[in-house]
């Protein structure tokens, strides 16, 4: 993409009402636009990042036999009544003009909907197990919407649901999801701790969260520095500095952000919505379920909180909007355009700063703010040496180096 084709622009000053790094930097760099508290528009650069995250999630969920669906955003009262969740003060009621009372909510969860759907297709133990997931916008009446993408009223979420003939089988799949989630977060460039957390009215035991350590986090976790056993403060009996009872390491208290969670639901939804199957002995039983969520926007915001410096964002290469930030300085425009065309033809994602009348300093500042992994500069000086100047956008990398044009293609393909 050429910079002159982007309708967005960078902003020099931080938005006055934002204190978190992700809100400040994503807004300044033109990745997101804040519509209202907790409600954001993903602009072209931000949408590219979100799509990268979504693709990683799809690959990992498909690898454990997840089947992707897309459910309706409007959830009718009839689905939530059997579980008593219509009256929970979480979502937004949707009422048509002329109606006195609402009969729908904007979907804040889909356990009931997917359970009702599955009743049409499950009869026997032979129909089990399976899992299905979607990536969709969720709506929740968050009274304390803040910290940019970390706490919102409207957000993108991957929610997956699994269906089993036994608790044993459900927990076996639960462990597969744990591994898949670690793969997702590692590929997105963040380290997530598998954390014991509280259960709820619709879980059969304690649940687990995936927590990323960052100073902006609202959660408190206790983590062993050796075996990495982690517990949420809400359920933990651990204390900062004490010896880990599992391995003898040292427990540390840390602030963190939850980027994913997994819930053993048991039979509470299947009983409420009459999801039954006939086992091998011919007995009718309730299906055992699990639920698994990842917040895409929250993961994106957390990546920024973990990967930034005083100049801007430091995107992990796997989720960066582009791989190369190509900059043409005076005298290098023709060669830069040629290299841009070659890279694009080779399928390498490039943002080409082709702006004229903009100083080198401003272009470099924008490159640092946007945080694309590689900055490539073409100028009169580099042309004289038949080279390009390349620099990695990393906190510890301050030196740019000259390499021949051909080597750029070799190192990227």
C-alpha positions in Angstrom: 0.0 0.0 0.0 1.2 3.5 -0.8 1.1 6.0 2.1 -0.5 8.6 -0.2 -3.4 6.2 -0.7 -4.2 5.9 3.0 -7.0 8.1 4.1 -5.7 8.1 7.7 -2.9 10.2 9.1 -0.6 10.1 12.1 -1.2 12.5 15.0 1.7 14.1 17.0 0.0 14.6 20.3 -1.5 11.9 22.6 -5.3 12.1 22.9 -6.1 14.0 26.1 -8.5 11.5 27.6 -6.3 8.4 27.2 -3.7 7.1 29.6 -2.9 3.6 28.4 -0.2 3.1 25.8 -2.4 1.1 23.5 -5.0 3.7 23.4 -2.5 6.5 22.8 -0.4 4.8 20.2 -3.1 3.1 18.3 -5.0 6.4 18.0 -2.0 8.5 17.1 -0.8 6.0 14.5 -4.2 5.8 12.9 -5.0 2.2 13.7 -8.2 2.9 15.5 -10.8 5.6 16.0 -12.6 6.1 19.3 -16.3 6.4 18.6 -17.4 6.4 22.3 -16.1 5.1 25.6 -15.3 1.4 25.0 -16.3 1.5 21.3 -13.7 1.7 18.5 -13.5 1.6 14.8 -10.6 -0.4 13.3 -9.1 1.7 10.6 -7.3 0.2 7.6 -4.0 -0.4 9.5 -5.7 -1.7 12.6 -8.0 -4.0 10.6 -5.0 -5.6 9.0 -3.6 -6.3 12.5 -6.9 -7.7 13.6 -7.1 -9.9 10.5 -3.6 -11.3 11.2 -4.7 -12.2 14.8 -7.9 -13.8 13.5 -6.0 -15.9 11.0 -3.6 -17.2 13.7 -6.6 -18.1 15.9 -8.4 -19.8 13.0 -5.3 -21.9 12.2 -4.9 -23.1 15.8 -8.6 -23.8 16.3 -8.8 -25.7 13.0 -5.8 -27.7 14.0 -7.8 -29.1 17.0 -10.8 -29.8 14.7 -12.7 -26.6 15.5 -15.5 -25.9 12.9 -16.1 -22.3 12.2 -19.6 -20.9 12.2 -21.1 -17.4 12.3 -24.1 -17.0 14.6 -26.6 -14.1 14.7 -25.7 -11.0 16.8 -29.3 -10.6 17.9 -30.2 -13.2 20.6 -33.9 -13.7 21.4 -35.2 -13.9 24.9 -36.4 -17.5 24.4 -32.7 -18.7 24.4 -31.7 -16.9 27.6 -34.8 -17.6 29.7 -34.1 -21.3 30.3 -30.8 -20.5 31.9 -32.0 -17.4 33.8 -29.5 -15.2 32.0 -32.1 -12.9 30.3 -32.2 -10.9 33.6 -28.5 -10.6 34.1 -27.5 -6.9 33.8 -24.7 -7.4 31.3 -26.0 -6.8 27.7 -27.9 -4.2 25.8 -31.6 -4.9 25.2 -32.8 -4.4 21.6 -36.3 -3.0 21.2 -38.0 -2.3 17.9 -39.8 1.0 17.5 -43.3 0.6 18.7 -42.5 -2.3 21.1 -43.0 -1.7 24.8 -40.5 -4.3 25.9 -37.4 -5.8 24.4 -37.4 -9.4 23.1 -33.8 -9.5 22.0 -30.4 -8.5 23.3 -27.3 -7.6 21.3 -25.3 -10.8 21.7 -23.0 -10.8 24.7 -22.7 -14.5 24.8 -23.7 -17.5 22.7 -23.7 -20.6 24.9 -27.5 -20.9 24.8 -27.7 -20.2 21.1 -25.2 -22.8 20.0 -26.6 -25.4 22.5 -30.1 -24.9 20.9 -28.6 -25.3 17.4 -26.8 -28.5 18.4 -30.0 -30.1 19.7 -31.0 -30.4 16.0 -27.9 -32.5 15.2 -27.0 -34.6 18.2 -28.9 -37.8 19.0 -26.3 -40.5 19.7 -22.9 -40.9 21.3 -21.7 -41.4 17.7 -22.4 -37.8 17.0 -19.9 -36.7 19.7 -17.4 -35.2 20.3 -17.0 -32.0 18.2 -16.3 -28.3 18.7 -17.4 -25.2 16.9 -16.3 -21.6 17.0 -17.0 -18.1 15.7 -15.2 -14.8 15.5 -17.8 -12.1 16.1 -18.6 -8.8 17.7 -19.9 -9.0 21.3 -21.7 -6.3 23.2 -21.5 -5.9 26.9 -22.7 -3.1 29.2 -19.3 -2.3 30.6 -19.7 0.4 33.2 -15.9 1.0 33.4 -14.9 1.0 29.8 -11.3 2.2 29.7 -7.7 1.4 28.8 -8.3 1.5 25.1 -8.9 -1.9 23.6 -8.5 -3.7 26.9 -12.0 -3.0 28.3 -14.8 -2.2 25.9 -18.5 -2.3 25.4 -18.2 -3.7 21.8 -15.4 -6.0 21.0 -14.3 -8.8 18.7 -14.2 -12.3 20.3 -13.4 -15.8 19.3 -15.8 -18.0 21.3 -15.6 -21.8 20.9 -17.8 -24.5 22.3 -17.1 -28.2 22.6 -19.6 -31.1 23.1 -18.8 -34.4 24.7 -20.2 -37.7 25.9 -18.2 -37.6 29.2 -16.4 -35.3 31.5 -13.2 -37.3 30.9 -13.4 -36.6 27.1 -14.2 -32.9 27.8 -11.2 -32.4 30.0 -9.0 -34.2 27.4 -10.1 -31.6 24.8 -9.8 -28.8 27.4 -6.1 -29.6 27.6 -5.8 -29.5 23.8 -7.3 -26.1 23.9 -4.8 -25.0 26.5 -1.9 -26.0 24.2 -3.6 -24.3 21.2 -4.1 -21.1 23.2 -0.5 -21.0 24.2 0.4 -21.4 20.4 -1.9 -18.5 19.6 -0.4 -16.1 22.1 3.2 -17.1 21.3 2.5 -16.6 17.6 1.0 -13.2 18.4 4.2 -12.2 20.3 3.0 -12.3 23.9 3.7 -14.6 26.8 0.5 -15.8 28.6 0.4 -17.6 31.9 -2.1 -20.4 32.3 -3.9 -19.1 35.5 -6.3 -20.8 37.9 -9.4 -18.6 38.2 -12.8 -18.7 39.9 -15.7 -20.7 38.6 -19.2 -19.4 38.1 -22.8 -20.4 38.2 -22.5 -22.1 34.8 -19.2 -23.9 35.2 -18.6 -27.2 36.8 -15.3 -26.3 38.5 -12.6 -23.7 38.6 -11.8 -22.1 35.3 -8.6 -21.0 33.7 -7.4 -17.6 32.3 -4.5 -16.7 30.1 -2.9 -13.7 31.7 -0.2 -11.4 30.2 1.9 -9.5 32.6 1.8 -5.7 32.1 1.6 -2.7 34.3 -1.7 -1.5 32.8 -3.3 -4.8 33.9 -6.3 -4.7 36.2 -5.9 -8.3 37.4 -3.4 -9.5 40.1 -1.8 -12.9 39.6 0.7 -14.9 41.7 3.3 -16.6 39.4 6.1 -19.0 40.3 9.3 -17.9 38.7 10.4 -21.5 38.1 7.4 -23.7 37.2 5.2 -20.8 36.1 2.2 -22.0 38.1 -0.1 -19.1 38.2 -3.2 -18.2 40.2 -5.6 -15.3 40.1 -5.7 -13.3 43.4 -9.5 -13.8 43.5 -9.0 -17.5 44.3 -5.3 -17.8 45.4 -3.9 -18.5 48.8 -0.4 -17.6 47.6 1.6 -14.6 48.8 4.3 -12.5 47.1 7.7 -13.9 47.9 6.7 -17.2 49.3 8.1 -20.6 48.2 6.1 -22.4 45.5 4.6 -25.6 46.9 4.9 -27.3 43.5 8.5 -26.8 42.6 10.3 -24.8 45.4 10.6 -21.7 43.2 9.6 -18.2 44.3 6.1 -16.8 44.0 5.8 -13.2 42.6 2.8 -10.9 42.6 2.2 -9.3 39.1 -0.3 -7.1 37.4 -1.8 -8.7 34.3 -4.4 -8.5 31.5 -6.6 -11.5 30.7 -6.4 -12.3 27.0 -8.3 -15.6 27.0 -10.2 -18.0 29.1 -11.5 -21.6 29.1 -14.5 -22.9 31.1 -15.6 -26.5 31.9 -19.4 -26.0 31.6 -20.4 -29.5 32.4 -24.1 -30.2 31.7 -25.8 -27.0 33.0 -26.5 -25.6 29.5 -27.4 -28.9 28.0 -29.8 -29.7 30.9 -31.5 -26.3 30.6 -31.9 -26.6 26.8 -32.6 -30.3 26.7 -29.4 -31.3 24.7 -29.4 -35.1 25.2 -27.7 -38.1 23.6 -28.2 -41.8 23.8 -25.1 -43.6 25.1 -23.8 -47.1 24.2 -26.2 -48.7 26.7 -29.2 -46.9 25.3 -29.5 -44.5 28.2 -30.3 -40.8 27.6 -27.7 -38.4 29.1 -27.0 -34.7 29.0 -24.1 -33.6 26.8 -21.0 -32.3 28.6 -19.8 -29.0 27.3 -16.8 -26.7 27.4 -16.4 -23.0 26.5 -13.3 -21.2 25.3 -12.8 -17.5 24.5 -10.2 -15.1 23.2 -10.6 -11.3 22.9 -9.0 -10.2 19.6 -9.0 -6.5 20.3 -7.8 -7.1 23.8 -5.0 -9.3 22.5 -4.1 -6.5 20.0 -4.1 -3.9 22.7 -2.1 -6.1 25.0 0.6 -6.7 22.3 1.0 -2.9 22.1 1.3 -2.6 25.9 4.0 -5.2 25.9 5.8 -4.1 22.7 6.3 -0.3 22.6 8.9 2.3 23.4 9.0 6.1 23.7 8.8 6.4 19.9 5.9 4.2 19.2 4.8 0.6 18.6 7.0 -2.4 18.1 4.8 -4.9 16.3 5.7 -8.6 16.4 6.3 -9.5 12.8 3.5 -12.1 12.8 0.7 -9.5 13.4 2.3 -6.4 12.0 0.1 -4.6 9.4 3.0 -4.8 6.9 6.4 -6.4 7.0 8.3 -3.6 5.3 8.0 0.2 5.7 9.6 1.5 2.6 10.7 5.2 2.6 11.7 7.2 -0.5 13.9 10.2 0.2 14.9 12.9 -2.3 16.6 11.3 -5.3 15.5 7.8 -4.5 11.9 7.9 -5.7 12.3 5.9 -8.9 14.3 3.1 -7.4 11.9 3.0 -4.4 9.0 2.6 -6.7 10.7 -0.2 -8.6 11.5 -2.0 -5.3 8.0 -1.5 -4.1 6.6 -3.2 -7.3 9.1 -6.1 -7.0 8.3 -6.7 -3.3 4.6 -6.5 -4.0 4.9 -9.0 -6.9 6.7 -11.4 -4.6 3.8 -11.2 -2.1 5.7 -9.3 0.6 3.5 -6.8 2.4 4.9 -3.2 2.0 3.8 0.2 3.2 5.5 2.6 0.8 5.9 6.1 2.1 5.8 7.9 -1.2 4.9 11.3 0.2 6.6 14.3 -1.4 7.4 17.5 0.4 7.7 15.7 3.7 11.0 15.8 5.6 13.1 12.7 6.3 12.7 13.3 10.0 8.9 13.3 9.7 8.9 10.1 7.7 11.3 8.4 10.2 9.1 9.5 13.1 6.0 8.1 11.5 7.8 4.8 10.8 8.8 4.6 14.5 5.2 5.3 15.6 3.7 2.8 13.2 6.1 0.1 14.4 6.4 -2.0 11.2 9.2 -4.5 11.7 11.6 -3.4 8.9 12.3 0.1 7.7 13.9 0.3 4.3 15.2 3.7 3.0 16.1 4.6 -0.6 17.9 7.9 -1.2 20.4 9.5 -3.4 23.1 8.4 -1.0 22.1 4.8 -1.0 21.8 4.8 -4.8 25.4 5.9 -5.2 26.4 2.7 -3.4 23.8 0.6 -5.1 22.4 -0.2 -1.7 19.4 0.3 0.5 19.4 1.2 4.1 17.6 -1.3 6.4 16.8 -1.1 10.1 14.8 -3.3 12.3 12.2 -1.6 14.5 13.4 -3.0 17.8 14.0 -1.3 21.1 17.7 -2.3 21.2 18.3 -1.8 17.5 19.6 1.7 16.8 22.0 1.2 13.9 20.8 1.1 10.3 23.0 -0.7 7.8 23.5 -0.7 4.1 23.0 -3.8 2.0 22.9 -4.4 -1.7 19.4 -4.3 -3.3 19.4 -8.0 -4.2 20.1 -9.1 -0.7 16.9 -7.4 0.5 14.8 -9.8 -1.6 16.9 -12.8 -0.5 16.4 -12.0 3.2 12.7 -11.6 2.9 11.6 -14.5 0.6 
